Amino acid sequence: MKNSILSIVALILPAIVNWGCTSLEEDVLDESLTGSGLAETVNGVVAPAYGQISWVWRHTNYYGLQLLAADEAILPYRGGTDWFDGGKFMAVHQHQMTSGNDLIGDSWNELAKNISRTILAIEVLRPLSSEGDTEAGEALHEMLALRAYLNMLMLESWGVVFAKETSDEISEVLRGQDAIDYIENDLLSVVDVINTDRGPGRITQSAVWGFLARLYLNSAVYRDPYGTPEFTTEDMNQVIQYTDNIINSGQYSLSSEYFDLFNDENIGNPEIIFSLDQRGILRREHSRWAYWSIAGSMFPRPEFTGADGTDGPAVTSDFYQTWEEAYGDVDPAQADARFYQQNTMVPTVLRDLSGLNTENDEDHFYCVEPLEFEMDRGILRGVQWGPRKGPDGEFLTCDGGVRIYPVQQLKGNGPDRDIGYVNHVERVDFSNEGRLHNTGYRVSKYQFSRTSPNGNNFSSVDLVLMRLAEIYLMRAEAKLRNGDAAGALADVNTVRTSRNARPDQTPPPLANVDLDILFRERGFELYWEGFRRGDQIRFGKYEDTWTEKTSSEVDKRLFPIPQNAIDGASNVAGFLEQNQGY
């Protein structure tokens, strides 16, 4: 059903986002790219739209919302002192969310703001393009595609889309097939004319192909978010068509080293199709995807004494056990290069910590040059190693550089402060024991950027939003749902066996595949990249039980529309109807 509402700029921003026109104008000016004359005008409206994406995907916005609502991540009230934040993280994980939950509200606000920026850009670019300006025309295609992408995020999480062309016209709230059609029309309007080679940080034809594949793959869920998805052959054929386009284009190749995808130098990685370019132009750079999970006492950058972790979310034992079950008697760290990369080469003579404690280990270190130290990556278990600070707040040094010790548990103000080493254990939950600062295996998928002096900002690592492995896995799923199990298996194995930079850890090819195995493989390849919640819904697993979550309500497949959004437009009858169950 379509509901007429006031314009997004006039109504949604002031009333829902609590963000007025003054700050919009300031952001447009602050974030303008280089150029002069008409080029400056074009860049001045494009840059804010792209620049806002990083705030949408901030750890305490949309990124955290997707992780914590799924079975892959949990964030307890650490030590009874940290990360409570009104209980918003725990409520989302337990599917006890309400329309007043700040994690949900902040995610909605930043996404609505980003959509509004694309509309403002489209409004400026359309007349320039119609007058024959080529650069404006190319930018217009990107903004239409970006609007579609952002509306798809809104549809994925709240079941609504905002349809609007200019800031002074009436907008519509679309749901179901109407929403799918609107997004599809935007993407199809540019797919044959958008640029093919703008590079990282810009939407290209391949990215649009990927958006279309995602749209068709999830259309069954979008049409009926509370029912059993009915996947059509036609939709799956569309997925295959658009993923074929990308795979057969020859522009992209799978990275042999999995973690290169998430390193400082990933801007040139040939697997990445669409990313958030973080190299200083828009001043939205951040390392939050890198630091949020890791221990607060870990300092990954010996060049900077302020760079540390936050003891945020951990992997649930349920998600971790999918790796154990897949590889049986073989440690997943040895079986799968995507699970773990060892970078702290602790000498064998030092690895035994029996009999040691934080009072007698002053000689239990090895020495590295600061720029040569790199913490382990992937899923981190057990005792962690890193630099240690002295009484003056500086890292302890040695003849060759900095000392690398077993990391002491020093962060936090709860009962588990300064009681030994950071030793990550599998169990993590909301109990007194399960919420301690060391509990839960951590995710260090993204490199701590060497341009980040404080662990938070100035990252040179692009945030990956679409890559070739996802394309192969979408094609595999479409083939499998269309009855082509052999074709699906070939695609899954192409991804698995491509991670061969460390031959001893290359995942072996699978002998067969079904929907459960494919769901598992998506978890292994795409963990902590924002896909898991949608995957669980599409594969019929979102109502399952996992650590601290027992709800089986299908209503929780969509988040509640924030109450302040509904209240802010209360002068328009039926403007935003709350999602069912809230």
C-alpha positions in Angstrom: 0.0 0.0 0.0 1.3 3.4 -0.9 1.1 6.2 1.6 1.6 9.8 0.6 3.9 11.7 2.9 5.7 15.0 2.9 9.0 15.4 1.3 11.9 13.5 2.7 14.0 16.7 3.0 11.2 18.8 4.5 9.8 16.2 6.8 12.0 13.1 7.3 15.2 15.0 8.0 14.0 17.5 10.6 11.5 15.3 12.2 13.0 11.9 12.0 16.7 12.4 11.7 16.7 15.6 13.9 19.1 17.1 11.5 18.4 20.4 9.9 19.2 22.2 6.7 22.0 24.2 8.1 24.2 21.2 8.9 23.3 19.7 5.5 24.7 22.8 3.8 27.8 22.7 5.9 28.4 19.0 5.1 28.0 19.7 1.4 30.6 22.4 1.6 33.0 20.5 3.8 32.9 17.4 1.8 33.2 18.8 -1.7 35.8 17.2 -3.9 38.3 19.1 -5.9 37.3 21.0 -9.0 36.1 24.4 -10.2 33.0 25.7 -11.9 30.6 23.1 -13.0 32.9 20.2 -11.9 32.8 21.7 -8.4 29.0 21.8 -8.4 28.9 18.1 -9.5 31.4 16.9 -7.0 29.9 19.1 -4.3 26.6 17.1 -4.3 28.1 13.7 -5.1 30.7 13.7 -2.3 28.3 14.1 0.6 26.2 11.2 -0.7 29.2 8.9 -0.9 30.7 10.3 2.3 27.7 9.4 4.3 27.9 5.7 3.6 30.6 5.2 6.2 28.3 6.7 8.9 25.5 4.4 7.8 27.9 1.4 8.1 29.3 2.7 11.4 29.8 0.0 14.1 27.1 1.5 16.4 24.7 2.1 13.4 23.7 -0.3 10.6 26.8 -2.5 10.8 26.3 -3.3 14.4 22.6 -3.8 13.9 23.1 -6.4 11.2 25.8 -8.3 13.2 24.1 -8.4 16.6 20.6 -9.4 15.3 22.1 -12.5 13.8 23.8 -15.6 15.3 27.3 -14.5 14.5 27.9 -11.8 17.1 27.0 -11.0 20.7 27.8 -8.0 22.8 27.3 -8.5 26.6 27.5 -5.9 29.3 31.3 -6.3 29.6 32.3 -6.9 33.2 29.1 -5.1 34.4 30.8 -1.8 33.4 31.2 -1.5 29.6 28.9 -1.6 26.5 25.5 -1.6 28.3 24.3 1.6 26.6 20.8 1.2 27.9 20.7 -2.5 26.9 20.3 -1.7 23.2 22.9 -4.2 22.0 21.6 -7.0 24.1 17.9 -6.4 23.2 18.7 -6.5 19.4 20.6 -9.8 19.9 17.7 -11.3 21.9 15.1 -10.1 19.3 13.5 -8.1 22.1 13.9 -4.8 20.2 11.4 -2.0 20.6 10.7 1.2 18.6 12.7 3.2 21.1 15.9 1.2 20.7 18.8 3.6 20.0 20.8 1.2 17.8 17.8 0.8 15.6 17.0 4.5 15.7 20.5 5.6 14.9 20.7 3.2 12.0 17.5 4.5 10.5 18.5 8.1 11.0 21.9 7.7 9.2 20.3 5.7 6.4 17.5 8.2 5.9 20.0 11.0 5.9 22.0 9.2 3.2 18.9 8.7 1.0 18.1 12.4 1.3 21.6 13.3 0.1 21.2 11.2 -3.0 17.9 12.9 -3.7 19.5 16.3 -3.3 22.2 15.3 -5.7 19.8 13.9 -8.2 17.8 17.1 -8.1 20.9 19.2 -8.9 22.3 16.8 -11.5 19.2 16.1 -13.6 19.0 19.6 -15.2 22.7 19.8 -15.7 22.6 16.4 -17.4 19.6 17.4 -19.6 21.7 20.4 -20.8 24.3 18.0 -22.1 26.9 18.1 -19.4 28.6 14.7 -19.6 30.1 14.7 -16.1 26.8 15.6 -14.5 25.1 12.8 -16.5 27.7 10.2 -15.3 27.3 11.4 -11.7 23.5 11.3 -12.0 23.7 7.6 -13.0 25.8 6.9 -9.9 23.4 8.8 -7.6 20.4 6.9 -9.0 22.2 3.6 -8.3 23.3 4.7 -4.9 19.7 5.7 -4.0 18.6 2.2 -5.1 21.3 0.6 -3.0 20.4 2.6 0.1 16.7 2.0 -0.4 17.5 -1.7 -0.6 19.1 -1.5 2.8 16.0 0.2 4.2 13.8 -2.5 2.6 16.1 -5.2 4.0 15.8 -4.0 7.6 12.4 -2.1 7.9 10.4 -3.3 4.9 9.9 0.1 3.4 11.3 2.2 0.6 11.1 6.0 0.1 10.1 6.9 -3.4 11.0 10.4 -4.4 12.5 12.4 -7.2 12.8 16.0 -6.0 12.7 17.6 -2.6 9.5 19.6 -3.3 7.2 16.8 -4.3 5.1 14.4 -2.4 6.9 11.2 -1.5 5.6 7.7 -1.1 6.4 4.9 1.3 6.5 1.7 -0.6 6.4 -1.9 0.6 6.5 -5.4 -1.0 6.4 -5.6 -4.7 6.0 -1.8 -5.1 9.3 -1.3 -3.3 11.0 -4.0 -5.4 9.8 -2.4 -8.6 11.0 1.1 -7.5 14.5 -0.1 -6.7 14.6 -2.3 -9.9 13.5 0.7 -12.0 16.3 2.9 -10.6 18.9 0.2 -11.3 17.7 -0.7 -14.8 17.6 2.9 -15.8 21.4 3.2 -15.4 22.7 -0.3 -15.8 23.5 0.1 -19.5 24.9 3.6 -19.3 26.7 3.9 -16.0 30.5 4.0 -16.0 32.5 0.8 -16.1 35.8 1.9 -14.7 35.5 4.6 -12.0 37.3 2.3 -9.6 37.1 1.8 -5.8 34.6 4.0 -3.9 32.4 4.7 -7.0 29.5 2.7 -8.3 30.2 1.1 -11.6 28.2 -1.1 -14.0 29.5 -4.2 -12.2 28.2 -2.9 -8.9 24.8 -2.3 -10.4 24.8 -5.8 -11.8 25.6 -7.0 -8.3 22.8 -4.8 -6.8 20.3 -6.3 -9.2 21.5 -9.8 -8.4 21.0 -9.1 -4.7 17.5 -7.7 -5.3 16.3 -10.7 -7.3 17.9 -13.1 -4.8 16.0 -11.5 -1.9 12.8 -10.6 -3.8 10.9 -13.6 -2.3 11.6 -12.3 1.2 10.9 -8.6 0.3 7.5 -9.5 -1.2 6.4 -11.4 1.9 8.8 -10.7 4.8 6.8 -12.8 7.3 6.0 -15.8 5.2 7.9 -18.7 3.8 9.9 -17.3 0.8 8.7 -18.6 -2.6 11.8 -18.4 -4.9 10.8 -18.2 -8.5 12.7 -19.6 -11.4 12.5 -16.2 -13.1 14.1 -14.4 -10.1 16.9 -17.0 -9.9 17.5 -16.7 -13.7 17.9 -13.0 -13.2 20.5 -13.6 -10.4 22.4 -16.0 -12.7 22.3 -13.5 -15.6 23.7 -10.6 -13.6 26.3 -12.6 -11.7 27.4 -14.1 -15.1 27.9 -10.6 -16.4 30.3 -9.8 -13.6 32.2 -13.1 -13.6 32.5 -13.2 -17.4 33.6 -9.5 -17.6 37.2 -10.5 -16.8 37.5 -7.4 -14.6 37.8 -9.2 -11.3 39.6 -12.2 -9.8 39.5 -13.9 -6.4 42.2 -13.0 -3.9 44.6 -15.8 -3.1 45.2 -14.3 0.3 41.8 -13.9 2.0 43.0 -11.2 4.4 44.5 -9.0 1.7 40.9 -8.1 1.0 40.8 -6.2 4.3 44.3 -4.6 4.4 45.6 -1.1 4.0 46.5 -1.8 0.4 43.1 -3.3 -0.5 42.2 -0.3 -2.8 43.8 -2.2 -5.6 42.6 -5.7 -4.8 41.1 -7.2 -8.0 38.3 -9.0 -6.1 36.6 -5.8 -4.8 33.7 -4.5 -6.9 32.4 -1.7 -4.6 33.9 -0.3 -1.5 34.0 2.8 0.6 37.2 4.7 -0.3 38.7 5.9 2.9 41.7 7.8 1.7 41.0 11.2 3.1 38.9 12.9 0.5 35.7 12.9 2.5 37.1 12.8 6.1 34.8 10.0 7.1 37.6 7.4 7.5 37.4 5.0 10.4 38.8 1.8 11.8 35.8 0.8 13.7 35.3 -2.5 11.8 38.9 -3.3 12.9 38.9 -2.2 16.6 35.4 -2.9 17.8 35.8 -6.6 18.7 39.4 -6.9 19.9 40.6 -6.7 23.4 40.8 -3.3 25.0 44.3 -4.1 26.3 45.5 -4.9 22.8 47.6 -2.3 21.0 47.9 -3.4 17.3 50.0 -0.4 16.2 53.2 0.0 18.1 53.8 3.3 16.3 50.8 4.8 18.2 50.2 4.4 21.9 46.6 5.4 21.5 45.5 2.7 19.1 43.7 -0.1 21.0 40.6 -2.2 21.0 37.3 -1.8 22.9 36.3 -5.4 24.0 33.1 -5.1 22.0 31.2 -7.9 20.4 32.5 -11.5 20.1 31.6 -14.5 18.0 28.8 -16.5 19.5 29.7 -20.1 20.4 26.9 -21.2 18.1 28.6 -19.6 15.0 32.0 -20.8 16.1 30.8 -24.3 16.4 29.7 -24.3 12.7 33.5 -24.2 11.9 34.2 -27.0 14.4 31.4 -29.2 12.9 32.6 -28.6 9.4 36.2 -29.7 10.0 35.8 -32.3 12.7 39.1 -33.3 14.3 41.1 -30.7 12.3 41.4 -27.3 13.9 39.7 -24.8 11.7 42.7 -22.5 12.0 44.6 -25.2 10.1 41.8 -26.2 7.7 40.6 -22.9 6.4 42.6 -19.8 5.5 39.6 -17.7 6.0 39.4 -18.6 9.7 42.8 -17.4 10.8 46.1 -15.9 9.8 49.0 -16.0 12.2 51.1 -12.9 12.2 52.6 -12.8 15.7 55.4 -15.3 15.3 55.9 -16.0 19.0 59.1 -18.1 19.5 58.3 -21.7 20.5 60.3 -21.3 23.7 57.9 -18.5 24.9 54.6 -20.1 24.0 54.3 -22.1 27.2 52.8 -19.8 29.8 52.4 -22.4 32.5 53.8 -21.1 35.8 53.9 -17.5 34.5 51.8 -14.6 35.6 51.8 -10.9 35.2 54.2 -10.5 38.1 57.0 -12.7 36.9 57.0 -12.5 33.1 59.2 -9.4 32.6 61.6 -11.5 30.5 58.9 -13.3 28.6 58.9 -11.3 25.4 60.3 -11.2 21.9 61.5 -8.2 20.0 60.3 -6.7 16.7 60.5 -3.5 14.7 57.4 -1.4 15.4 56.4 -1.4 11.7 56.9 -5.1 11.4 54.5 -6.0 14.2 51.1 -7.3 12.9 48.5 -8.8 15.2 46.9 -12.1 14.2 43.8 -11.9 12.0 40.6 -13.7 11.6 38.9 -15.4 14.6 41.1 -14.9 17.7 41.3 -17.5 20.4 43.3 -17.9 23.6 46.1 -15.7 24.9 46.9 -12.7 22.7 50.4 -11.2 22.2 51.2 -7.5 21.7 53.2 -4.5 22.9 53.1 -3.5 26.6 53.3 -0.1 28.1 55.6 1.0 30.9 54.8 3.4 33.8 55.4 6.4 31.5 52.7 5.3 29.1 55.2 4.4 26.4 55.7 1.0 24.9 58.6 -1.0 26.4 61.5 -1.2 24.0 64.4 -3.5 23.3 67.4 -3.4 21.0 65.4 -4.4 18.0 62.4 -2.2 18.6 59.4 -3.0 20.8 58.8 -5.8 23.2 55.9 -8.2 22.4 54.5 -9.8 25.5 51.4 -11.9 26.4 48.8 -9.1 26.7 47.7 -8.3 30.2 44.0 -7.8 31.0 44.1 -4.1 32.0 41.1 -2.5 30.4 37.7 -2.2 32.1 36.7 -1.2 35.6 34.9 -4.4 36.6 35.9 -7.4 38.7 38.0 -8.9 35.9 40.5 -6.0 35.6 44.2 -6.8 36.1 43.7 -10.4 36.9 45.9 -12.0 34.3 46.3 -12.3 30.6 43.8 -11.6 27.8 42.8 -15.2 27.2 39.7 -15.4 24.9 37.5 -18.4 25.7 34.6 -19.7 23.6 31.9 -19.1 26.1 30.3 -15.6 26.0 26.8 -14.8 27.2 24.9 -12.4 29.5 25.8 -14.2 32.7 28.3 -12.7 35.2 30.9 -15.2 34.0 30.0 -15.1 30.4 30.2 -11.3 30.1 33.8 -10.8 31.4 36.1 -8.8 29.2 38.0 -11.8 28.0 35.0 -13.9 27.0 34.2 -14.9 23.5 36.5 -15.4 20.5 37.1 -12.1 18.7 37.1 -11.1 15.1 40.1 -9.2 13.6 39.1 -9.4 10.0 40.1 -5.8 9.0 43.7 -4.7 9.5 44.4 -2.0 12.0 45.4 0.7 9.6 48.9 2.1 9.7 47.5 5.6 9.2 45.3 5.4 12.3 47.0 7.1 15.3 44.2 6.3 17.7 42.6 3.1 16.4 39.4 5.0 15.5 40.0 7.3 12.5 42.2 8.0 9.5 42.1 4.5 8.2 43.5 3.6 4.8 41.6 0.4 4.6 38.6 0.6 2.3 35.4 -0.9 3.7 34.4 -3.7 1.3 30.7 -3.5 0.3 30.7 -6.0 -2.6 33.3 -8.4 -3.9 33.6 -11.3 -6.3 33.2 -14.1 -3.8 29.7 -12.9 -2.9 28.9 -12.9 -6.6 29.9 -16.5 -7.0 28.0 -17.5 -3.9 24.8 -15.7 -5.1 25.1 -17.5 -8.4 25.6 -20.8 -6.6 22.5 -20.2 -4.5 20.4 -19.3 -7.6 21.6 -22.4 -9.4 20.9 -24.6 -6.4 17.4 -23.2 -6.0 16.8 -23.8 -9.7 17.9 -27.4 -9.4 21.5 -27.2 -10.7 23.4 -28.7 -7.8 26.5 -29.4 -9.9 26.7 -25.8 -11.1 26.3 -24.6 -7.5 29.0 -26.9 -6.2 31.4 -25.7 -8.8 30.9 -22.1 -7.8 31.3 -22.8 -4.1 34.5 -24.8 -4.7 35.9 -22.0 -6.9 35.6 -19.7 -4.0 36.9 -22.1 -1.4 40.0 -23.3 -3.3 41.0 -19.8 -4.4 42.2 -19.0 -0.9 45.5 -20.7 -1.6 48.2 -18.2 -0.7 48.9 -20.4 2.4 48.7 -23.8 0.8 48.5 -25.8 4.1 45.4 -23.8 5.0 43.6 -23.9 1.7 40.0 -25.2 2.2 39.5 -28.4 0.3 36.8 -28.7 -2.3 33.4 -30.0 -1.2 32.0 -33.2 -2.5 28.4 -32.0 -2.5 26.3 -29.0 -1.6 22.8 -28.4 -0.4 21.1 -25.4 1.1 22.4 -26.0 4.6 26.0 -26.4 3.3 25.6 -23.3 1.1 24.3 -21.3 4.1 27.3 -22.5 6.1 29.7 -21.5 3.3 28.3 -18.0 3.1 29.0 -17.8 6.8 32.6 -18.9 6.4 33.3 -16.6 3.5 31.3 -13.5 4.4 31.3 -13.5 8.2 31.1 -10.1 9.9 30.5 -8.3 6.6 26.8 -7.5 7.3 25.2 -10.4 5.4 24.3 -13.0 8.1 21.0 -11.6 9.2 19.6 -11.5 5.7 21.0 -14.9 5.0 19.3 -16.4 8.1 16.0 -15.0 7.0 16.4 -16.2 3.4 17.4 -19.7 4.5 14.7 -20.0 7.1 17.0 -20.0 10.1 16.2 -16.6 11.7 13.7 -18.0 14.2 16.2 -20.6 15.5 17.6 -20.5 19.0 21.1 -19.4 19.8 23.1 -18.0 22.7 20.8 -15.7 24.7 18.2 -15.7 21.9 15.1 -17.9 22.2 12.5 -15.8 20.3 10.9 -17.5 17.4 8.7 -14.6 16.4 8.6 -14.0 12.6 7.7 -10.3 13.3 11.3 -9.8 14.3 12.5 -10.3 10.8 12.0 -6.6 10.4 13.1 -4.0 12.8 10.5 -1.6 14.3 10.2 1.8 12.7 11.6 4.2 15.3 8.9 5.8 17.3 10.4 9.3 16.9 10.1 8.8 13.1 6.4 8.0 13.4 5.8 10.8 15.9 7.7 13.3 13.8 5.3 12.9 11.0 2.1 12.6 13.1 0.5 15.5 11.3 0.2 13.4 8.2 -2.4 10.6 8.7 -1.0 7.2 8.0 2.4 8.6 7.1 4.4 5.7 8.6 2.6 2.6 9.9 4.5 0.6 12.4 5.7 -2.8 11.4 3.6 -5.7 12.7 4.4 -7.0 16.1 5.6 -3.8 17.6 
